[in-house]
Every structure is written in structure tokens, then in C-alpha cells.
Amino acid sequence: MIYRSKAPLRIGLAGGGTDVSPYCDLYGGSILNATINMYAYATIEPLDNGKIELQSIDHNKKPVFESSNSLPLDGELDLLKGVYNRVVKDFKLNPLSFRLTTYVDAPAGSGLGSSSTLVVAVLGVFTEWLKLPLGEYDIARLAYEIERIDIGLSGGRQDQYAATFGGFNFMEFYHDDKVIVNPLRIKQKYVNELQNNLLLFYTGKSRHSAEIIKKQTQNIQGKDMPAIEATHKLKEQSVMMKEALLTGQVDKIGEILQFGWEHKKLIALGISNPPIEALYEAALKAGAKGGKISGAGGGGFFIFYCPGNSRFSVIEAIKSFEGHLRPYEFTSGGLYSYSI
């Protein structure tokens, strides 16, 4: 028997950064994101040889361990090990023997939530194999705890919930790690227009989001008022984006993205840089009406909103920049697993 799962990556459209502690614990946060047809994949093949084989295809790593209750978190494939360790601990299981194979359609540091989505996919395939009693909120919450607490990686909460639930969601974040996911019923023609007008451009440079998020966290903890006020504006942006999408005011999306980008750059150093600014200015001059980095910032994917037929002139204008456009489609489904 083989067990498989996949979970979608996401584009952050508005409110990014308000899901990070301590901001959301103090003030509450909200984010609007949407999943796309890029995925993290996980496959488990049970073994009877007393070994645990981990195979990360995109990282070209294939460590093998003796079966045990806990695998060492030593910087090599810790996301995979962390899921196994937590599953065995929480559900009081005996050591397991299996081959776990993973692959992600986007590189780490791309700004599409690839690391968190991988954790969700791996947790999903263990749930399928072991028939664990976990619902959607349970999986997303556990994935968050594994990545942020057990492994100690800095970051927010939106990615795990986006990967688990899928689709367009308005998410609310409160103290005590309370999260409410509100699926949005957006008319298909508005989704189609957003997809037509929104370009996804990979800058060719990954970045360590944890470093930027650490600076953001320090600013909030240190009561840096300009950073706090800018984060408040990002929360407002998520509500503006929700209203525009639900009511079909797609002509406002560019300016809403622009509003968010200008304030996002104020919450921490490193979110933007001269190459990113040059790319953005070229897109604006060619007809884009707004855009933003998807994720913490510093690199990865940039999105541009190009109304009317301006996408063609924008595509031509950014051809000379390092990186490339990535075709995509919005998806409605989240984590999916099966056995065969």
C-alpha cells in the first residue's frame, strides 16, 4: 500500500504580517490569501526492515535512520523529522518503519508558504496512513506547532491554514493561537478577472523569511509605533481586499495592493531592496496599478496587478529583469490525501 498527499501553496493578497506574534496576540490580525496550483507532495511507503528513509527530491537528500521514537533535529530535513517526532509522541505510537518521499513545486524562501505547506502535506500523509483523528483545524494547528514551536522556525500562522483549507479565505488571528478561517464565496468571473490581471513573477532570489520576521517581532515587542501603525494598516488592507473581491470591485485591487506594499515596507528592514524597487517601478510605468512581495519580503515571488490589457506591456517591461513569470491558476481545494 502507498499513501499520498498534496497541499497547495498560496499567494498572500492582503494583511501579511498581522498573523505574526506578538502583533496578533496584542491587537488581533487578519489576512486574505488564495491557494494556487503549485503544491507540496508527500508519499509514504511502509517498510518492514526497521529503517526510516527520508527522501527530499527537490533538495536531493536521502538520509536513512534506524527506526526510533525520535529523529534528531540537526538542520537536515527537520520539517520531515519534526512531523514524525510529534506524531509518534502525541499518539503514543511505537517506532515506525517507512520511506517518506517529498517534493515542493516552489523553492524554500519563495514567499508562497512552501515550508509550512510541506509540513501540512507530510502531516496529511501520516494522517492518511495511520488514520489519525485530525480535522482541518487540528492539522493546521498541529502543523503550526511543529514548525514554530518544536523546530523553532520564526513565522506566522496563515500558511498552515491556507494549505489545509484551500481556496480564497479571510483569516482572523487572536490571542491564545485562536484562528478563524472564513471561506469567501467570490463570483467566478471576479476570480477569473483577478487571475487574468495578476502576474506572478519569481525574482530568482530566495530569502530567509525568519530573519525579516524576527526584525518585525522585535519592532512590535519594542513598541516601535511606526511599525505598529503600519501593521494596523495592513490589517485594514485585508478588509478592503475582502470587500473588493466579494463585491466585484476589481478595479480597486491595484490600489489596495499598492496601499499594502507601502505600509508593509515600514514594518521591518529588509522587506524591500533596490532591485525589487527597480522591478516594481518598471511594472508601474508599463501599466501595473499595484503589487507586493508574496510573503515576508526580501525576494521570492512578486505579484503585479495589471488591469485591462496592460499585462502584455508589463510582461514586456520586466523581461529584462532577473527572474521569470510563473503561470498559475487559483484552486479551491486544500490538503488532499489517499491510499492505493
C-alpha positions in Angstrom: 0.0 0.0 0.0 1.2 3.5 -0.9 -0.1 6.6 0.8 0.0 10.0 -0.9 -1.0 13.6 -0.1 -0.6 17.1 -1.6 -1.3 20.6 -0.3 -1.4 23.8 -2.3 0.9 26.8 -2.0 -0.7 30.2 -1.5 -0.5 33.8 -2.7 -0.8 36.4 0.1 -3.1 39.1 -1.2 -3.6 41.3 1.9 -2.8 41.6 5.6 0.6 39.8 5.5 2.4 40.1 8.8 -0.6 40.6 11.0 -0.6 36.8 11.7 2.8 37.0 13.5 3.1 37.1 17.3 3.1 39.2 19.3 1.1 41.5 17.0 -1.9 39.2 16.6 -1.8 38.4 20.3 -2.0 42.0 21.2 -4.2 43.5 18.5 -5.7 40.6 16.5 -4.7 40.1 12.9 -6.5 39.4 9.6 -5.2 38.1 6.3 -6.7 37.4 2.9 -5.0 34.7 0.8 -5.7 32.3 -2.0 -4.2 29.0 -3.0 -2.8 28.2 -6.4 -2.0 25.1 -8.5 1.5 24.7 -7.1 1.9 22.0 -4.4 3.9 20.2 -1.8 3.7 16.4 -2.2 4.3 13.6 0.3 4.3 9.8 -0.2 4.7 7.1 2.5 5.7 3.5 1.7 5.6 1.4 4.8 8.7 -0.8 5.3 9.4 -3.9 7.4 13.2 -3.6 7.7 13.4 -1.4 10.8 14.5 1.7 8.8 13.2 5.2 8.3 14.1 6.5 4.9 13.6 10.2 4.1 13.8 11.4 0.5 13.6 15.0 -0.3 13.6 15.0 -4.1 13.9 18.8 -4.6 16.8 19.1 -2.0 18.5 15.8 -3.2 18.8 14.5 0.3 18.1 10.8 1.3 19.2 10.1 4.9 18.4 6.7 6.4 17.9 6.1 10.2 17.3 3.2 12.4 13.6 3.2 13.5 13.2 5.0 16.8 10.7 7.2 18.7 12.5 10.4 17.8 14.7 11.6 14.9 17.5 14.2 15.5 16.6 17.8 14.7 20.0 18.7 13.3 19.2 21.0 10.4 18.8 18.3 7.8 15.2 17.8 6.7 14.0 18.9 10.1 10.5 19.6 8.8 10.0 15.9 7.9 11.6 14.7 11.2 9.6 17.1 13.2 6.3 15.8 11.9 7.3 12.2 12.6 8.5 13.0 16.1 5.3 14.8 17.0 3.0 12.1 15.5 4.7 9.4 17.5 4.7 11.4 20.7 1.2 12.7 20.5 -0.4 9.5 19.5 1.8 7.2 21.7 3.0 5.1 18.8 5.7 2.5 18.7 8.7 3.3 16.4 7.6 3.1 12.7 9.4 1.9 9.6 8.7 3.7 6.3 10.0 5.6 3.3 8.8 9.2 3.2 9.3 11.0 -0.2 8.6 14.7 -0.6 8.7 17.4 -3.3 7.6 21.0 -3.5 6.8 23.0 -6.7 8.5 26.2 -5.4 11.8 26.6 -3.6 12.1 27.4 0.1 12.1 31.2 0.6 9.9 31.8 -2.4 7.2 33.7 -0.4 4.4 31.2 -1.2 4.5 29.4 2.1 6.4 26.3 0.8 7.9 25.2 4.1 4.6 25.3 6.0 2.8 23.7 3.2 5.3 20.9 3.2 4.6 20.3 6.9 0.9 20.2 6.2 1.4 17.7 3.3 3.6 15.4 5.4 1.2 15.6 8.4 -1.6 14.8 5.9 0.1 11.6 4.6 0.8 10.4 8.2 -2.9 11.1 9.0 -3.9 9.0 5.9 -1.6 6.1 6.7 -2.3 5.9 10.5 -5.9 7.0 10.4 -5.2 9.8 12.9 -8.3 11.6 14.3 -7.4 15.0 12.9 -9.8 17.5 11.3 -8.8 20.5 9.2 -8.3 22.9 12.2 -6.4 20.2 14.0 -4.0 19.6 11.2 -3.3 23.3 10.6 -2.8 24.0 14.3 -0.5 20.9 14.8 1.5 21.9 11.7 2.0 25.4 13.1 3.1 24.0 16.5 5.6 21.6 14.8 7.2 24.3 12.7 7.1 27.2 15.1 7.5 25.6 18.5 9.1 22.1 18.1 11.5 23.2 15.3 11.7 26.8 16.4 11.3 28.5 13.0 10.0 32.0 13.1 6.9 32.9 11.1 3.2 33.5 11.1 0.1 31.3 11.1 -1.6 31.8 7.7 0.4 29.3 5.6 -0.7 26.2 7.5 -4.3 27.1 7.4 -4.2 28.1 3.7 -2.6 24.8 2.8 -5.1 22.8 4.8 -8.3 24.6 3.8 -7.5 25.8 0.3 -9.4 28.4 -1.8 -9.9 32.1 -1.1 -10.0 32.7 2.7 -10.3 35.6 5.0 -8.5 34.5 8.2 -8.7 36.1 11.6 -6.0 35.6 14.3 -6.4 36.2 18.0 -4.5 35.6 21.3 -4.1 32.1 22.6 -3.5 31.0 19.0 -7.1 31.2 18.1 -7.7 31.2 14.3 -11.0 31.5 12.4 -11.0 30.7 8.7 -13.7 32.3 6.7 -14.1 30.9 3.1 -15.1 33.5 0.6 -17.8 32.9 -2.0 -16.4 35.1 -4.8 -18.2 35.0 -8.1 -16.2 33.0 -10.7 -16.0 36.0 -13.1 -14.2 38.1 -10.5 -11.8 35.2 -9.7 -11.2 34.9 -13.5 -10.5 38.6 -13.8 -8.2 38.6 -10.8 -6.3 35.7 -12.3 -6.0 37.4 -15.7 -4.8 40.6 -14.2 -2.4 39.3 -11.5 1.1 38.4 -12.7 3.2 36.1 -10.6 6.9 36.9 -11.1 9.8 34.9 -9.4 12.6 37.3 -8.7 15.1 34.4 -8.8 16.3 35.1 -5.3 15.2 33.2 -2.2 15.4 34.8 1.2 15.4 33.7 4.8 12.0 34.9 5.9 12.8 34.1 9.6 15.3 37.0 9.7 12.8 39.5 8.5 10.1 38.2 10.7 12.5 38.3 13.7 13.0 42.1 13.0 9.3 42.6 12.7 8.7 40.8 16.0 11.4 42.9 17.7 9.7 46.1 16.4 6.4 45.1 17.9 7.9 44.0 21.2 9.9 47.2 21.4 6.7 49.3 20.8 8.1 50.8 17.6 5.0 52.9 16.9 5.6 53.5 13.1 5.9 49.7 12.7 2.8 49.0 14.8 0.8 51.7 12.9 1.9 50.2 9.6 0.8 46.8 10.7 -2.6 48.2 11.7 -2.9 49.5 8.1 -2.1 46.0 6.7 -5.0 44.6 8.8 -7.2 47.3 7.3 -6.0 46.3 3.9 -7.2 42.8 4.3 -10.8 44.1 4.9 -10.5 46.4 1.9 -9.4 43.4 -0.3 -12.2 41.2 1.0 -14.9 43.8 0.2 -13.4 44.5 -3.3 -13.4 40.8 -4.2 -16.8 40.0 -2.8 -18.5 43.0 -4.5 -16.6 42.7 -7.7 -14.7 46.0 -7.4 -11.7 44.5 -9.2 -10.7 48.0 -10.4 -9.7 48.8 -6.8 -7.4 45.8 -6.3 -4.3 47.5 -7.7 -4.6 50.5 -5.4 -5.3 48.2 -2.4 -2.1 46.2 -3.2 -0.2 49.5 -3.5 -1.6 50.7 -0.2 -0.5 47.5 1.5 3.0 47.5 -0.1 3.8 51.0 1.0 2.9 50.1 4.6 4.5 46.7 4.6 7.9 48.2 3.9 7.6 50.1 7.1 7.2 47.2 9.5 10.8 45.9 9.2 14.1 46.4 7.4 14.9 44.1 4.5 11.4 43.7 3.1 12.3 45.6 0.0 15.7 46.4 -1.7 16.9 48.4 -4.7 16.5 45.5 -7.2 12.9 44.9 -6.1 12.1 48.6 -6.2 13.5 48.9 -9.7 11.4 45.9 -10.8 8.3 47.4 -9.3 8.8 50.8 -10.8 9.3 49.3 -14.3 6.0 47.4 -13.9 4.1 50.6 -12.7 5.5 52.6 -15.7 4.2 49.9 -18.0 0.7 50.0 -16.7 0.6 47.9 -13.4 -1.6 49.6 -10.8 -0.1 47.9 -7.7 1.8 44.9 -6.4 3.6 43.4 -3.5 6.0 40.7 -2.4 4.2 37.5 -1.5 5.5 36.5 1.9 7.8 38.2 4.4 9.7 40.1 1.7 13.3 40.4 0.6 12.9 38.2 -2.5 10.9 35.3 -3.8 7.7 36.0 -5.8 6.3 39.4 -6.6 2.8 40.0 -7.8 1.6 42.8 -10.1 -1.9 43.8 -10.7 -2.4 44.8 -14.4 -5.9 46.0 -15.3 -7.4 46.0 -18.8 -4.8 44.6 -21.3 -1.8 46.1 -19.5 -0.5 42.7 -18.6 1.1 42.5 -22.0 3.1 45.7 -21.7 4.1 44.8 -18.1 5.3 41.4 -19.2 7.5 43.1 -21.9 8.8 45.7 -19.4 10.0 43.2 -16.8 11.6 40.7 -19.3 15.0 42.3 -18.8 15.0 41.7 -15.0 16.4 38.6 -13.4 13.7 36.1 -12.8 10.7 34.8 -14.7 6.9 34.8 -14.8 5.2 31.7 -13.4 1.9 30.6 -14.9 -0.7 29.7 -12.3 -4.4 29.2 -11.6 -6.3 29.7 -8.4 -7.6 26.5 -6.8 -10.5 25.8 -4.5 -9.2 22.6 -2.8 -6.9 22.2 0.2 -5.0 19.3 1.6 -5.9 16.0 -0.1 -4.7 12.5 0.7 -5.4 9.0 -0.5 -4.0 5.4 -0.5 -3.7 3.0 -3.3 
